[in-house]
Amino acid sequence: MRGRGIQKNMKRMSIQREVFSLGLSPRHKGFHYISEGLCALMDGRAATVEKALRMIGADSKNRRADRCMRYAIHYAWDVNGGRIRALFPGSAFPPSPLELLHAVMWEMEDSEDEKNERA
């Protein structure tokens, strides 16, 4: 039982590192909402990205979770200009939270597939 908790924390930390590498700042509430949405998807608590976003909105005390996520994404897009722009190369505008979660999930699945092919 204890090992599961450690694995869950390790997975959460790797997801947060992934979100941070996109240029999102942990100072913003949106960073944590996006991380939580990705954790819900990876843990199987949410079957789709849409359900993960609904869970975030329902679980948070802040009714402006979508607004917080959009702010964090805009900040990463405009100020940090991190890897988030590489996920959306042809776009002049920042992605919505829905688009970002989809893109990060695809990227994480691709990296896991590459790891499995090497092994």
Secondary structure, 3 states (H helix, E strand, C coil): CHHHHHHHHHHHHHHHHHHHHCCCCCCCHHHHHHHHHHHHHHHCCCCCHHHHHHHHHHHCCCCCHHHHHHHHHHHHHHHHCCCHHHHCCCCCCCCCHHHHHHHHHHHHHHHHHHHHHHC
